[in-house]
Amino acid sequence: MAVTNTSSPVRVEARLDLPLSRWLWLVKWILVIPHWIVLCFLWVAFVLLTVVAFFAILFTGRYPRGIFGFNLGVLRWSWRVSYYAYGGLGTDRYPPFSLGAEPDYPATLDVTYPGELSRGLVLVKWWLLALPQYLVVGVFVGSFHEGWGGGGLIALLALFAGVALAVTTRYPPGIFDLLVGLNRWALRVAAYAALMTDSYPPFRLDQGGLEPVARDTT
């Protein structure tokens, strides 16, 4: 039996943090306003520092560790806020104002720090190579604001989950698995577009709260 490791350098995981309030999801858009304000500034810094990283990779083949850690922190913060709010509604635990890993929070993200990155690939991967991914992810997240999307398939599925909570007090597990899978795809693309990895995001929907580790290839 041949087994191939499918572990990604971008690892996005989440757990359904039960019990969930039937009605809190209706006001989470108000509760996360402070996060959106902070994230607006953080994403401006994210973009500017990614430009700096671009030139660093172009001339040295390496992503500056300090910039990598900051950008990873912004992605982590955005994922936690999204999962709390309308990218998941999978927890009622208020997200921390933190760029750190926060491993106890029910939504986590990690990106393996790369060794040497391709100096040639950095010229094309964030716009040309990633273009097909942008088209797909655009359907998932809709419009882009404060580091995340709104109005796309993810928001629609989260709405279904919220209605299900209000009516039945239960979060449909199938919607949870699909939502995490869609967010995982989007975050893989975000990390690739931010030049944090040369590993091209797979055109594959890995559903469920845990990252896939291995696949039988026979």
Sine and cosine of phi, psi and omega as CSV:
sin_phi,cos_phi,sin_psi,cos_psi,sin_omega,cos_omega
0.00,0.00,0.83,-0.56,0.02,-1.00
-1.00,-0.08,0.76,-0.66,0.01,-1.00
-0.85,-0.53,0.78,-0.63,0.00,-1.00
-0.95,-0.32,0.75,-0.66,0.06,-1.00
-0.96,0.29,0.85,-0.53,0.01,-1.00
-0.94,-0.34,0.31,0.95,-0.01,-1.00
-0.88,0.48,0.75,-0.67,-0.03,-1.00
-0.99,-0.12,0.51,-0.86,0.11,-0.99
-0.92,0.39,-0.28,0.96,0.06,-1.00
-0.95,-0.30,0.91,-0.41,-0.09,-1.00
-0.90,-0.43,0.91,-0.42,-0.03,-1.00
-0.88,-0.47,0.86,-0.51,-0.02,-1.00
-0.71,-0.71,0.38,-0.93,0.02,-1.00
-0.40,-0.92,0.44,-0.90,0.13,-0.99
-0.78,-0.62,0.57,-0.82,0.02,-1.00
-0.97,0.26,0.90,-0.44,-0.18,-0.98
-1.00,-0.08,0.98,0.18,-0.06,-1.00
-1.00,0.08,0.45,-0.89,-0.04,1.00
-0.98,0.18,0.41,-0.91,0.02,-1.00
-0.92,-0.39,0.61,-0.79,0.03,-1.00
-0.91,0.42,0.59,-0.81,0.03,-1.00
-0.95,0.32,-0.46,0.89,-0.18,-0.98
-0.84,-0.54,-0.22,0.98,-0.06,-1.00
-0.85,0.52,-0.53,0.85,-0.04,-1.00
-0.87,0.50,-0.39,0.92,-0.01,-1.00
-0.93,0.37,-0.42,0.91,-0.07,-1.00
-0.91,-0.42,0.08,1.00,-0.02,-1.00
-0.89,0.46,-0.44,0.90,0.03,-1.00
-0.89,0.45,-0.50,0.87,0.08,-1.00
-0.98,0.22,-0.68,0.73,-0.08,-1.00
-0.90,0.43,-0.49,0.87,-0.05,-1.00
-1.00,-0.04,0.06,1.00,0.02,-1.00
-0.82,0.57,-0.70,0.71,0.05,-1.00
-0.85,0.53,-0.62,0.79,0.04,-1.00
-0.91,0.42,-0.69,0.73,-0.01,-1.00
-0.88,0.48,-0.61,0.79,0.02,-1.00
-0.90,0.44,-0.74,0.67,0.00,-1.00
-0.90,0.43,-0.69,0.72,-0.04,-1.00
-0.90,0.43,-0.50,0.87,0.05,-1.00
-0.85,0.52,-0.70,0.71,0.03,-1.00
-0.95,0.31,-0.62,0.78,-0.01,-1.00
-0.90,0.44,-0.60,0.80,-0.01,-1.00
-0.96,0.29,-0.48,0.88,0.14,-0.99
-0.89,0.46,-0.72,0.69,0.05,-1.00
-0.90,0.44,-0.63,0.78,0.03,-1.00
-0.83,0.56,-0.75,0.66,-0.03,-1.00
-0.90,0.43,-0.71,0.70,-0.02,-1.00
-0.90,0.44,-0.67,0.74,-0.01,-1.00
-0.94,0.33,-0.49,0.87,0.08,-1.00
-0.91,0.41,-0.57,0.82,0.09,-1.00
-0.90,0.45,-0.67,0.74,0.06,-1.00
-0.88,0.48,-0.70,0.72,0.01,-1.00
-0.88,0.47,-0.60,0.80,0.04,-1.00
-0.82,0.57,-0.76,0.65,-0.03,-1.00
-0.94,0.34,-0.57,0.82,0.05,-1.00
-0.89,0.46,-0.69,0.73,0.02,-1.00
-0.92,0.39,-0.65,0.76,-0.03,-1.00
-0.86,0.50,-0.62,0.79,-0.08,-1.00
-0.99,-0.13,-0.44,0.90,-0.08,-1.00
-0.86,-0.51,-0.28,0.96,-0.04,-1.00
0.98,0.21,0.20,0.98,-0.03,-1.00
-0.74,-0.67,0.54,-0.84,0.05,-1.00
-1.00,-0.03,0.87,-0.49,-0.02,-1.00
-0.81,0.58,0.78,-0.63,-0.11,-0.99
-0.87,0.49,-0.64,0.77,-0.01,-1.00
-0.89,0.45,-0.69,0.73,0.03,-1.00
-0.92,0.39,-0.65,0.76,0.03,-1.00
-0.86,0.52,-0.72,0.69,-0.01,-1.00
-0.90,0.44,-0.64,0.77,0.03,-1.00
-0.91,0.42,-0.76,0.65,-0.03,-1.00
-0.89,0.46,-0.62,0.78,0.09,-1.00
-0.88,0.47,-0.65,0.76,0.04,-1.00
-0.88,0.48,-0.63,0.78,0.03,-1.00
-0.91,0.42,-0.67,0.74,0.06,-1.00
-0.89,0.46,-0.67,0.74,0.03,-1.00
-0.88,0.47,-0.73,0.68,-0.01,-1.00
-0.87,0.50,-0.73,0.69,-0.01,-1.00
-0.88,0.48,-0.66,0.75,0.00,-1.00
-0.91,0.42,-0.66,0.75,0.02,-1.00
-0.90,0.44,-0.70,0.72,0.00,-1.00
-0.91,0.42,-0.67,0.74,0.01,-1.00
-0.88,0.47,-0.67,0.74,-0.03,-1.00
-0.92,0.38,-0.60,0.80,0.06,-1.00
-0.92,0.39,-0.64,0.77,-0.08,-1.00
-0.99,-0.13,-0.77,-0.63,-0.25,-0.97
-0.99,-0.12,0.35,0.94,0.21,-0.98
-0.98,-0.18,-0.06,1.00,-0.04,-1.00
-0.27,-0.96,-0.70,0.71,-0.11,-0.99
0.82,0.57,0.50,0.87,-0.11,-0.99
-1.00,0.00,-0.03,1.00,0.03,-1.00
-0.47,-0.88,0.48,-0.88,0.14,-0.99
-0.97,-0.24,0.09,1.00,0.03,-1.00
-0.98,0.17,0.87,-0.50,-0.10,-1.00
-0.90,0.44,0.74,-0.67,-0.05,-1.00
-0.93,0.37,0.60,-0.80,0.02,-1.00
-0.96,0.27,0.48,-0.88,0.12,-0.99
-0.99,0.12,0.99,0.10,-0.17,-0.99
-0.46,-0.89,0.63,-0.78,0.14,-0.99
-1.00,-0.03,-0.04,1.00,-0.07,-1.00
-0.98,0.20,0.01,-1.00,-0.07,-1.00
-0.94,0.34,-0.61,0.79,-0.02,-1.00
0.73,0.68,0.89,0.46,-0.11,-0.99
-0.90,0.43,-0.33,0.94,0.01,-1.00
-0.99,0.15,-0.23,0.97,0.02,-1.00
-0.96,0.27,0.55,-0.83,-0.09,-1.00
-0.95,0.30,0.04,1.00,0.10,-0.99
-0.76,-0.65,0.85,-0.52,-0.06,-1.00
-0.78,-0.63,0.41,-0.91,0.03,-1.00
-0.54,-0.84,0.66,-0.75,0.08,-1.00
-0.58,-0.81,0.56,-0.83,0.06,-1.00
-0.78,-0.63,0.81,-0.58,0.02,-1.00
-0.92,0.40,0.78,-0.62,0.04,-1.00
-0.91,0.42,0.80,-0.60,-0.08,-1.00
-0.98,0.22,0.39,-0.92,0.17,-0.98
-0.98,0.21,-0.88,-0.48,0.04,-1.00
-1.00,0.10,0.74,-0.67,0.02,-1.00
-0.98,-0.20,0.42,-0.91,0.00,-1.00
-0.93,0.36,0.81,-0.59,0.03,-1.00
-0.96,0.27,-0.54,0.84,0.03,-1.00
-0.96,0.26,-0.66,0.75,-0.04,-1.00
-0.90,0.45,-0.50,0.86,-0.04,-1.00
-0.89,0.45,-0.36,0.93,-0.01,-1.00
-0.96,0.27,-0.40,0.91,-0.14,-0.99
-0.81,-0.58,-0.29,0.96,-0.19,-0.98
-0.95,0.31,-0.53,0.85,-0.10,-1.00
-0.98,0.22,-0.27,0.96,0.01,-1.00
-0.82,-0.57,-0.79,0.62,-0.07,-1.00
-0.97,0.23,-0.82,0.57,-0.06,-1.00
-0.93,0.37,-0.54,0.84,-0.05,-1.00
-0.99,0.11,-0.13,0.99,-0.08,-1.00
-0.83,0.56,-0.73,0.68,0.04,-1.00
-0.86,0.50,-0.58,0.81,0.03,-1.00
-0.92,0.39,-0.64,0.77,0.02,-1.00
-0.86,0.50,-0.63,0.78,-0.01,-1.00
-0.90,0.43,-0.66,0.75,0.01,-1.00
-0.94,0.35,-0.76,0.66,-0.05,-1.00
-0.91,0.42,-0.50,0.87,0.06,-1.00
-0.85,0.52,-0.57,0.82,0.07,-1.00
-0.93,0.38,-0.57,0.82,-0.03,-1.00
-0.94,0.34,-0.74,0.67,-0.19,-0.98
-0.97,-0.23,-0.24,0.97,-0.01,-1.00
0.93,0.36,-0.66,-0.75,-0.01,-1.00
-0.96,0.30,0.39,-0.92,-0.11,-0.99
-0.95,-0.32,0.80,-0.60,0.06,-1.00
-0.40,-0.92,0.60,-0.80,0.02,-1.00
0.74,0.68,0.64,0.77,0.10,-1.00
1.00,0.09,0.01,1.00,0.02,-1.00
-0.50,-0.87,0.02,-1.00,-0.10,-1.00
-0.98,-0.19,0.10,-0.99,0.06,-1.00
-0.37,-0.93,0.66,-0.75,0.08,-1.00
1.00,-0.05,-0.05,1.00,0.01,-1.00
-1.00,-0.01,-0.28,-0.96,-0.02,-1.00
-0.87,0.49,-0.61,0.80,0.00,-1.00
-0.88,0.48,-0.74,0.67,0.00,-1.00
-0.89,0.45,-0.60,0.80,0.01,-1.00
-0.91,0.42,-0.70,0.72,0.02,-1.00
-0.91,0.41,-0.60,0.80,0.06,-1.00
-0.89,0.45,-0.60,0.80,0.07,-1.00
-0.89,0.46,-0.69,0.72,0.07,-1.00
-0.85,0.52,-0.67,0.74,0.01,-1.00
-0.90,0.44,-0.65,0.76,0.02,-1.00
-0.90,0.44,-0.67,0.74,0.04,-1.00
-0.89,0.45,-0.66,0.75,0.03,-1.00
-0.88,0.47,-0.64,0.77,0.05,-1.00
-0.88,0.47,-0.70,0.72,-0.03,-1.00
-0.90,0.43,-0.60,0.80,-0.09,-1.00
-1.00,0.07,-0.66,0.75,-0.16,-0.99
-0.89,-0.45,-0.17,0.99,-0.12,-0.99
0.92,0.39,0.17,0.99,-0.02,-1.00
-0.88,-0.48,0.59,-0.80,0.08,-1.00
-0.99,-0.11,0.89,-0.47,-0.04,-1.00
-0.86,0.51,0.86,-0.50,-0.05,-1.00
-0.88,0.47,-0.53,0.85,0.02,-1.00
-0.90,0.43,-0.64,0.77,0.04,-1.00
-0.92,0.39,-0.64,0.77,0.05,-1.00
-0.85,0.53,-0.77,0.64,-0.02,-1.00
-0.86,0.51,-0.68,0.74,-0.02,-1.00
-0.93,0.37,-0.67,0.74,0.00,-1.00
-0.88,0.47,-0.70,0.71,0.02,-1.00
-0.90,0.44,-0.64,0.77,0.02,-1.00
-0.88,0.47,-0.68,0.73,0.02,-1.00
-0.91,0.40,-0.68,0.73,0.05,-1.00
-0.90,0.43,-0.62,0.78,0.02,-1.00
-0.88,0.48,-0.71,0.71,0.03,-1.00
-0.86,0.51,-0.75,0.66,-0.04,-1.00
-0.88,0.47,-0.64,0.77,-0.02,-1.00
-0.95,0.30,-0.55,0.84,0.11,-0.99
-0.88,0.48,-0.68,0.73,0.02,-1.00
-0.92,0.39,-0.64,0.77,0.01,-1.00
-0.87,0.50,-0.70,0.72,0.00,-1.00
-0.91,0.40,-0.63,0.78,0.02,-1.00
-0.91,0.41,-0.71,0.71,-0.01,-1.00
-0.92,0.40,-0.47,0.88,0.05,-1.00
-0.99,0.11,0.17,0.99,0.11,-0.99
0.94,0.35,0.30,0.95,-0.10,-1.00
-0.99,0.14,-0.15,0.99,0.02,-1.00
-0.40,-0.92,0.48,-0.88,0.13,-0.99
-1.00,-0.09,-0.05,1.00,-0.01,-1.00
-0.97,0.23,0.91,-0.41,-0.07,-1.00
-0.92,0.38,0.73,-0.68,0.01,-1.00
-0.88,0.48,0.74,-0.68,-0.01,-1.00
-0.95,0.32,0.55,-0.84,0.15,-0.99
-0.99,0.12,0.95,0.31,-0.10,-0.99
-0.50,-0.86,0.74,-0.68,0.01,-1.00
-1.00,-0.06,0.99,-0.17,0.04,-1.00
-1.00,-0.01,0.99,-0.15,-0.08,-1.00
-0.99,0.11,0.25,-0.97,0.07,-1.00
0.99,-0.14,0.28,-0.96,-0.10,-1.00
-0.95,0.30,-0.41,0.91,-0.06,-1.00
-0.96,-0.28,0.55,-0.83,0.07,-1.00
-0.93,0.37,0.64,-0.77,0.11,-0.99
-0.93,0.37,0.60,-0.80,-0.03,-1.00
-0.94,-0.34,-0.73,0.69,-0.08,-1.00
-0.59,-0.80,0.40,-0.92,0.01,-1.00
-0.67,-0.74,0.69,-0.72,0.06,-1.00
-0.96,0.27,0.83,-0.56,-0.03,-1.00
-0.99,-0.15,0.10,1.00,0.01,-1.00
-1.00,0.01,0.00,0.00,0.00,0.00
